[in-house]
């Protein structure tokens, strides 16, 4: 995305927000009923004032740690 936004004057956060809005516009409720709540919840939008890269890292780390926790829980049952 960084290469695609060069020269536009848009920040990474702006580009990601525009990308999320563009994806949401492509999701038609009749064709993708399961995906509509995902886009309505703002899952593809950055929190205002936060660094999108930091958010991505934190999300990924939490996802990995949740998986490790679930694996440990399964082994200790």
Biopython code that builds the backbone (N, CA, C, O; Angstrom):
import numpy as np
from Bio.PDB.StructureBuilder import StructureBuilder

atoms = [
    (1, "UNK", "N", (0.809, -1.192, 0.000)),
    (1, "UNK", "CA", (0.000, 0.000, 0.000)),
    (1, "UNK", "C", (0.852, 1.256, 0.000)),
    (1, "UNK", "O", (0.459, 2.286, -0.548)),
    (2, "UNK", "N", (2.025, 1.165, 0.620)),
    (2, "UNK", "CA", (2.881, 2.351, 0.690)),
    (2, "UNK", "C", (3.263, 2.829, -0.709)),
    (2, "UNK", "O", (3.252, 4.030, -0.980)),
    (3, "UNK", "N", (3.602, 1.893, -1.596)),
    (3, "UNK", "CA", (3.976, 2.282, -2.958)),
    (3, "UNK", "C", (2.781, 2.866, -3.701)),
    (3, "UNK", "O", (2.925, 3.801, -4.489)),
    (4, "UNK", "N", (1.618, 2.316, -3.447)),
    (4, "UNK", "CA", (0.416, 2.797, -4.124)),
    (4, "UNK", "C", (-0.020, 4.177, -3.672)),
    (4, "UNK", "O", (-0.684, 4.893, -4.422)),
    (5, "UNK", "N", (0.343, 4.560, -2.460)),
    (5, "UNK", "CA", (-0.072, 5.871, -1.955)),
    (5, "UNK", "C", (0.971, 6.949, -2.179)),
    (5, "UNK", "O", (0.708, 8.124, -1.922)),
    (6, "UNK", "N", (2.164, 6.570, -2.659)),
    (6, "UNK", "CA", (3.209, 7.576, -2.863)),
    (6, "UNK", "C", (2.713, 8.659, -3.821)),
    (6, "UNK", "O", (2.154, 8.370, -4.879)),
    (7, "UNK", "N", (2.929, 9.882, -3.429)),
    (7, "UNK", "CA", (2.515, 11.005, -4.260)),
    (7, "UNK", "C", (1.068, 11.424, -4.072)),
    (7, "UNK", "O", (0.635, 12.405, -4.676)),
    (8, "UNK", "N", (0.308, 10.709, -3.250)),
    (8, "UNK", "CA", (-1.098, 11.065, -3.059)),
    (8, "UNK", "C", (-1.301, 12.046, -1.915)),
    (8, "UNK", "O", (-2.315, 12.742, -1.862)),
    (9, "UNK", "N", (-0.332, 12.103, -0.992)),
    (9, "UNK", "CA", (-0.484, 12.945, 0.179)),
    (9, "UNK", "C", (-1.304, 12.301, 1.280)),
    (9, "UNK", "O", (-1.568, 12.925, 2.308)),
    (10, "UNK", "N", (-1.709, 11.053, 1.070)),
    (10, "UNK", "CA", (-2.497, 10.341, 2.077)),
    (10, "UNK", "C", (-1.585, 9.596, 3.045)),
    (10, "UNK", "O", (-0.530, 9.091, 2.662)),
    (11, "UNK", "N", (-2.008, 9.537, 4.293)),
    (11, "UNK", "CA", (-1.257, 8.772, 5.283)),
    (11, "UNK", "C", (-1.612, 7.296, 5.151)),
    (11, "UNK", "O", (-2.590, 6.944, 4.493)),
    (12, "UNK", "N", (-0.823, 6.444, 5.772)),
    (12, "UNK", "CA", (-1.117, 5.007, 5.763)),
    (12, "UNK", "C", (-2.498, 4.745, 6.363)),
    (12, "UNK", "O", (-3.249, 3.907, 5.864)),
    (13, "UNK", "N", (-2.824, 5.456, 7.420)),
    (13, "UNK", "CA", (-4.122, 5.304, 8.066)),
    (13, "UNK", "C", (-5.260, 5.675, 7.115)),
    (13, "UNK", "O", (-6.279, 4.986, 7.057)),
    (14, "UNK", "N", (-5.080, 6.764, 6.372)),
    (14, "UNK", "CA", (-6.102, 7.187, 5.406)),
    (14, "UNK", "C", (-6.293, 6.130, 4.320)),
    (14, "UNK", "O", (-7.421, 5.810, 3.947)),
    (15, "UNK", "N", (-5.190, 5.596, 3.820)),
    (15, "UNK", "CA", (-5.260, 4.581, 2.765)),
    (15, "UNK", "C", (-5.971, 3.337, 3.274)),
    (15, "UNK", "O", (-6.804, 2.765, 2.571)),
    (16, "UNK", "N", (-5.648, 2.916, 4.493)),
    (16, "UNK", "CA", (-6.286, 1.718, 5.042)),
    (16, "UNK", "C", (-7.773, 1.947, 5.274)),
    (16, "UNK", "O", (-8.581, 1.045, 5.053)),
    (17, "UNK", "N", (-8.137, 3.133, 5.715)),
    (17, "UNK", "CA", (-9.554, 3.424, 5.913)),
    (17, "UNK", "C", (-10.283, 3.410, 4.563)),
    (17, "UNK", "O", (-11.365, 2.835, 4.447)),
    (18, "UNK", "N", (-9.692, 4.040, 3.552)),
    (18, "UNK", "CA", (-10.297, 4.038, 2.218)),
    (18, "UNK", "C", (-10.419, 2.621, 1.673)),
    (18, "UNK", "O", (-11.414, 2.285, 1.030)),
    (19, "UNK", "N", (-9.419, 1.794, 1.924)),
    (19, "UNK", "CA", (-9.439, 0.403, 1.473)),
    (19, "UNK", "C", (-10.590, -0.362, 2.133)),
    (19, "UNK", "O", (-11.315, -1.105, 1.470)),
    (20, "UNK", "N", (-10.746, -0.171, 3.435)),
    (20, "UNK", "CA", (-11.841, -0.823, 4.149)),
    (20, "UNK", "C", (-13.199, -0.388, 3.627)),
    (20, "UNK", "O", (-14.100, -1.211, 3.466)),
    (21, "UNK", "N", (-13.347, 0.902, 3.362)),
    (21, "UNK", "CA", (-14.604, 1.404, 2.818)),
    (21, "UNK", "C", (-14.869, 0.852, 1.422)),
    (21, "UNK", "O", (-16.010, 0.540, 1.081)),
    (22, "UNK", "N", (-13.811, 0.730, 0.610)),
    (22, "UNK", "CA", (-13.974, 0.166, -0.731)),
    (22, "UNK", "C", (-14.383, -1.298, -0.657)),
    (22, "UNK", "O", (-15.247, -1.738, -1.415)),
    (23, "UNK", "N", (-13.769, -2.058, 0.250)),
    (23, "UNK", "CA", (-14.161, -3.460, 0.421)),
    (23, "UNK", "C", (-15.606, -3.570, 0.882)),
    (23, "UNK", "O", (-16.362, -4.402, 0.381)),
    (24, "UNK", "N", (-15.985, -2.735, 1.831)),
    (24, "UNK", "CA", (-17.353, -2.766, 2.351)),
    (24, "UNK", "C", (-18.366, -2.478, 1.251)),
    (24, "UNK", "O", (-19.458, -3.046, 1.249)),
    (25, "UNK", "N", (-18.012, -1.597, 0.315)),
    (25, "UNK", "CA", (-18.919, -1.275, -0.787)),
    (25, "UNK", "C", (-19.111, -2.459, -1.730)),
    (25, "UNK", "O", (-20.123, -2.541, -2.426)),
    (26, "UNK", "N", (-18.148, -3.369, -1.755)),
    (26, "UNK", "CA", (-18.238, -4.539, -2.637)),
    (26, "UNK", "C", (-19.018, -5.695, -2.022)),
    (26, "UNK", "O", (-19.392, -6.635, -2.723)),
    (27, "UNK", "N", (-19.262, -5.632, -0.728)),
    (27, "UNK", "CA", (-19.930, -6.723, -0.026)),
    (27, "UNK", "C", (-21.443, -6.474, -0.039)),
    (27, "UNK", "O", (-21.953, -5.628, 0.695)),
    (28, "UNK", "N", (-22.134, -7.216, -0.874)),
    (28, "UNK", "CA", (-23.581, -7.089, -0.974)),
    (28, "UNK", "C", (-24.244, -8.077, -0.010)),
    (28, "UNK", "O", (-23.908, -9.261, -0.008)),
    (29, "UNK", "N", (-25.181, -7.593, 0.807)),
    (29, "UNK", "CA", (-25.815, -8.450, 1.816)),
    (29, "UNK", "C", (-26.446, -9.726, 1.263)),
    (29, "UNK", "O", (-26.420, -10.764, 1.924)),
    (30, "UNK", "N", (-27.003, -9.660, 0.075)),
    (30, "UNK", "CA", (-27.635, -10.849, -0.495)),
    (30, "UNK", "C", (-26.602, -11.914, -0.860)),
    (30, "UNK", "O", (-26.848, -13.111, -0.711)),
    (31, "UNK", "N", (-25.463, -11.470, -1.331)),
    (31, "UNK", "CA", (-24.437, -12.415, -1.787)),
    (31, "UNK", "C", (-23.510, -12.871, -0.657)),
    (31, "UNK", "O", (-23.075, -14.022, -0.636)),
    (32, "UNK", "N", (-23.210, -11.978, 0.273)),
    (32, "UNK", "CA", (-22.277, -12.281, 1.357)),
    (32, "UNK", "C", (-22.885, -11.921, 2.717)),
    (32, "UNK", "O", (-22.362, -11.044, 3.405)),
    (33, "UNK", "N", (-23.963, -12.573, 3.111)),
    (33, "UNK", "CA", (-24.628, -12.186, 4.365)),
    (33, "UNK", "C", (-23.754, -12.347, 5.603)),
    (33, "UNK", "O", (-23.922, -11.609, 6.574)),
    (34, "UNK", "N", (-22.826, -13.296, 5.585)),
    (34, "UNK", "CA", (-21.962, -13.506, 6.749)),
    (34, "UNK", "C", (-20.912, -12.412, 6.884)),
    (34, "UNK", "O", (-20.449, -12.131, 7.989)),
    (35, "UNK", "N", (-20.536, -11.798, 5.780)),
    (35, "UNK", "CA", (-19.481, -10.786, 5.797)),
    (35, "UNK", "C", (-19.992, -9.397, 6.163)),
    (35, "UNK", "O", (-19.216, -8.554, 6.614)),
    (36, "UNK", "N", (-21.271, -9.150, 5.977)),
    (36, "UNK", "CA", (-21.817, -7.816, 6.234)),
    (36, "UNK", "C", (-21.566, -7.354, 7.672)),
    (36, "UNK", "O", (-21.125, -6.220, 7.861)),
    (37, "UNK", "N", (-21.825, -8.180, 8.696)),
    (37, "UNK", "CA", (-21.556, -7.715, 10.067)),
    (37, "UNK", "C", (-20.076, -7.406, 10.316)),
    (37, "UNK", "O", (-19.749, -6.516, 11.102)),
    (38, "UNK", "N", (-19.196, -8.132, 9.657)),
    (38, "UNK", "CA", (-17.764, -7.895, 9.810)),
    (38, "UNK", "C", (-17.399, -6.488, 9.355)),
    (38, "UNK", "O", (-16.691, -5.765, 10.056)),
    (39, "UNK", "N", (-17.880, -6.108, 8.192)),
    (39, "UNK", "CA", (-17.565, -4.772, 7.685)),
    (39, "UNK", "C", (-18.328, -3.695, 8.447)),
    (39, "UNK", "O", (-17.809, -2.594, 8.630)),
    (40, "UNK", "N", (-19.528, -3.982, 8.887)),
    (40, "UNK", "CA", (-20.302, -3.011, 9.662)),
    (40, "UNK", "C", (-19.650, -2.734, 11.015)),
    (40, "UNK", "O", (-19.806, -1.647, 11.572)),
    (41, "UNK", "N", (-18.921, -3.717, 11.542)),
    (41, "UNK", "CA", (-18.265, -3.560, 12.843)),
    (41, "UNK", "C", (-16.989, -2.726, 12.764)),
    (41, "UNK", "O", (-16.409, -2.390, 13.796)),
    (42, "UNK", "N", (-16.549, -2.391, 11.566)),
    (42, "UNK", "CA", (-15.345, -1.576, 11.422)),
    (42, "UNK", "C", (-14.060, -2.350, 11.639)),
    (42, "UNK", "O", (-13.044, -1.767, 12.020)),
    (43, "UNK", "N", (-14.086, -3.648, 11.405)),
    (43, "UNK", "CA", (-12.910, -4.487, 11.640)),
    (43, "UNK", "C", (-11.720, -4.113, 10.761)),
    (43, "UNK", "O", (-10.581, -4.448, 11.086)),
    (44, "UNK", "N", (-11.971, -3.430, 9.662)),
    (44, "UNK", "CA", (-10.890, -3.070, 8.747)),
    (44, "UNK", "C", (-10.499, -1.604, 8.860)),
    (44, "UNK", "O", (-9.822, -1.068, 7.983)),
    (45, "UNK", "N", (-10.920, -0.964, 9.928)),
    (45, "UNK", "CA", (-10.604, 0.450, 10.115)),
    (45, "UNK", "C", (-9.634, 0.615, 11.277)),
    (45, "UNK", "O", (-9.721, -0.099, 12.276)),
    (46, "UNK", "N", (-8.721, 1.550, 11.141)),
    (46, "UNK", "CA", (-7.780, 1.865, 12.214)),
    (46, "UNK", "C", (-8.470, 2.734, 13.245)),
    (46, "UNK", "O", (-9.375, 3.505, 12.926)),
    (47, "UNK", "N", (-8.029, 2.598, 14.485)),
    (47, "UNK", "CA", (-8.533, 3.477, 15.535)),
    (47, "UNK", "C", (-7.958, 4.872, 15.305)),
    (47, "UNK", "O", (-6.781, 5.006, 14.971)),
    (48, "UNK", "N", (-8.772, 5.906, 15.479)),
    (48, "UNK", "CA", (-8.262, 7.269, 15.272)),
    (48, "UNK", "C", (-7.078, 7.563, 16.195)),
    (48, "UNK", "O", (-7.106, 7.244, 17.383)),
    (49, "UNK", "N", (-6.041, 8.173, 15.627)),
    (49, "UNK", "CA", (-4.887, 8.586, 16.407)),
    (49, "UNK", "C", (-3.884, 7.489, 16.708)),
    (49, "UNK", "O", (-2.863, 7.757, 17.341)),
    (50, "UNK", "N", (-4.139, 6.266, 16.276)),
    (50, "UNK", "CA", (-3.203, 5.169, 16.534)),
    (50, "UNK", "C", (-2.453, 4.807, 15.261)),
    (50, "UNK", "O", (-2.977, 4.942, 14.155)),
    (51, "UNK", "N", (-1.245, 4.354, 15.430)),
    (51, "UNK", "CA", (-0.405, 3.925, 14.320)),
    (51, "UNK", "C", (-0.935, 2.593, 13.793)),
    (51, "UNK", "O", (-0.979, 1.616, 14.539)),
    (52, "UNK", "N", (-1.338, 2.534, 12.520)),
    (52, "UNK", "CA", (-1.882, 1.289, 11.972)),
    (52, "UNK", "C", (-0.909, 0.112, 12.068)),
    (52, "UNK", "O", (-1.326, -1.023, 12.300)),
    (53, "UNK", "N", (0.376, 0.381, 11.890)),
    (53, "UNK", "CA", (1.347, -0.710, 11.980)),
    (53, "UNK", "C", (1.424, -1.255, 13.402)),
    (53, "UNK", "O", (1.548, -2.464, 13.598)),
    (54, "UNK", "N", (1.352, -0.378, 14.386)),
    (54, "UNK", "CA", (1.354, -0.802, 15.782)),
    (54, "UNK", "C", (0.091, -1.608, 16.082)),
    (54, "UNK", "O", (0.146, -2.616, 16.786)),
    (55, "UNK", "N", (-1.039, -1.164, 15.548)),
    (55, "UNK", "CA", (-2.290, -1.894, 15.735)),
    (55, "UNK", "C", (-2.189, -3.293, 15.125)),
    (55, "UNK", "O", (-2.606, -4.274, 15.740)),
    (56, "UNK", "N", (-1.637, -3.380, 13.920)),
    (56, "UNK", "CA", (-1.494, -4.683, 13.263)),
    (56, "UNK", "C", (-0.598, -5.608, 14.075)),
    (56, "UNK", "O", (-0.907, -6.787, 14.245)),
    (57, "UNK", "N", (0.511, -5.074, 14.574)),
    (57, "UNK", "CA", (1.424, -5.881, 15.371)),
    (57, "UNK", "C", (0.741, -6.378, 16.636)),
    (57, "UNK", "O", (0.834, -7.557, 16.979)),
    (58, "UNK", "N", (0.054, -5.474, 17.326)),
    (58, "UNK", "CA", (-0.632, -5.835, 18.573)),
    (58, "UNK", "C", (-1.717, -6.870, 18.305)),
    (58, "UNK", "O", (-1.853, -7.828, 19.066)),
    (59, "UNK", "N", (-2.483, -6.697, 17.249)),
    (59, "UNK", "CA", (-3.522, -7.664, 16.903)),
    (59, "UNK", "C", (-2.902, -9.033, 16.637)),
    (59, "UNK", "O", (-3.374, -10.043, 17.160)),
    (60, "UNK", "N", (-1.848, -9.067, 15.828)),
    (60, "UNK", "CA", (-1.193, -10.328, 15.505)),
    (60, "UNK", "C", (-0.603, -11.013, 16.721)),
    (60, "UNK", "O", (-0.732, -12.227, 16.883)),
    (61, "UNK", "N", (0.042, -10.240, 17.570)),
    (61, "UNK", "CA", (0.624, -10.801, 18.786)),
    (61, "UNK", "C", (-0.465, -11.378, 19.684)),
    (61, "UNK", "O", (-0.316, -12.482, 20.208)),
    (62, "UNK", "N", (-1.555, -10.641, 19.864)),
    (62, "UNK", "CA", (-2.659, -11.145, 20.688)),
    (62, "UNK", "C", (-3.263, -12.415, 20.105)),
    (62, "UNK", "O", (-3.627, -13.328, 20.847)),
    (63, "UNK", "N", (-3.371, -12.478, 18.793)),
    (63, "UNK", "CA", (-3.906, -13.666, 18.133)),
    (63, "UNK", "C", (-2.998, -14.878, 18.378)),
    (63, "UNK", "O", (-3.483, -15.970, 18.675)),
    (64, "UNK", "N", (-1.708, -14.687, 18.255)),
    (64, "UNK", "CA", (-0.752, -15.772, 18.505)),
    (64, "UNK", "C", (-0.818, -16.212, 19.969)),
    (64, "UNK", "O", (-0.861, -17.407, 20.262)),
    (65, "UNK", "N", (-0.825, -15.251, 20.874)),
    (65, "UNK", "CA", (-0.862, -15.598, 22.300)),
    (65, "UNK", "C", (-2.172, -16.308, 22.676)),
    (65, "UNK", "O", (-2.169, -17.206, 23.518)),
    (66, "UNK", "N", (-3.272, -15.912, 22.063)),
    (66, "UNK", "CA", (-4.541, -16.619, 22.300)),
    (66, "UNK", "C", (-4.446, -18.060, 21.828)),
    (66, "UNK", "O", (-4.966, -18.965, 22.481)),
    (67, "UNK", "N", (-3.786, -18.276, 20.702)),
    (67, "UNK", "CA", (-3.603, -19.631, 20.184)),
    (67, "UNK", "C", (-2.727, -20.466, 21.099)),
    (67, "UNK", "O", (-3.012, -21.640, 21.333)),
    (68, "UNK", "N", (-1.671, -19.873, 21.614)),
    (68, "UNK", "CA", (-0.793, -20.576, 22.559)),
    (68, "UNK", "C", (-1.578, -20.927, 23.823)),
    (68, "UNK", "O", (-1.467, -22.041, 24.334)),
    (69, "UNK", "N", (-2.356, -19.996, 24.318)),
    (69, "UNK", "CA", (-3.166, -20.238, 25.506)),
    (69, "UNK", "C", (-4.148, -21.393, 25.276)),
    (69, "UNK", "O", (-4.316, -22.247, 26.146)),
    (70, "UNK", "N", (-4.788, -21.417, 24.119)),
    (70, "UNK", "CA", (-5.735, -22.490, 23.803)),
    (70, "UNK", "C", (-5.028, -23.828, 23.697)),
    (70, "UNK", "O", (-5.560, -24.844, 24.142)),
    (71, "UNK", "N", (-3.830, -23.844, 23.111)),
    (71, "UNK", "CA", (-3.064, -25.091, 22.992)),
    (71, "UNK", "C", (-2.661, -25.612, 24.369)),
    (71, "UNK", "O", (-2.730, -26.815, 24.619)),
    (72, "UNK", "N", (-2.247, -24.731, 25.251)),
    (72, "UNK", "CA", (-1.880, -25.133, 26.608)),
    (72, "UNK", "C", (-3.102, -25.674, 27.354)),
    (72, "UNK", "O", (-3.021, -26.685, 28.053)),
    (73, "UNK", "N", (-4.218, -24.992, 27.195)),
    (73, "UNK", "CA", (-5.447, -25.420, 27.868)),
    (73, "UNK", "C", (-5.865, -26.811, 27.410)),
    (73, "UNK", "O", (-6.323, -27.613, 28.224)),
    (74, "UNK", "N", (-5.718, -27.110, 26.132)),
    (74, "UNK", "CA", (-6.072, -28.448, 25.601)),
    (74, "UNK", "C", (-5.159, -29.525, 26.175)),
    (74, "UNK", "O", (-5.612, -30.632, 26.465)),
    (75, "UNK", "N", (-3.890, -29.213, 26.340)),
    (75, "UNK", "CA", (-2.929, -30.219, 26.844)),
    (75, "UNK", "C", (-3.050, -30.464, 28.337)),
    (75, "UNK", "O", (-2.661, -31.521, 28.836)),
    (76, "UNK", "N", (-3.595, -29.474, 29.053)),
    (76, "UNK", "CA", (-3.666, -29.634, 30.516)),
    (76, "UNK", "C", (-5.036, -30.122, 31.004)),
    (76, "UNK", "O", (-5.293, -30.157, 32.207)),
    (77, "UNK", "N", (-5.885, -30.487, 30.092)),
    (77, "UNK", "CA", (-7.215, -31.000, 30.485)),
    (77, "UNK", "C", (-7.130, -32.427, 30.935)),
    (77, "UNK", "O", (-8.145, -33.020, 31.301)),
]
sb = StructureBuilder()
sb.init_structure("model")
sb.init_model(0)
sb.init_chain("A")
sb.init_seg("    ")
for serial, (resi, resn, name, xyz) in enumerate(atoms, 1):
    if name == "N":
        sb.init_residue(resn, " ", resi, " ")
    sb.init_atom(name, np.array(xyz, "f"), 0.0, 1.0, " ", f" {name:<3s}", serial, name[0])
structure = sb.get_structure()
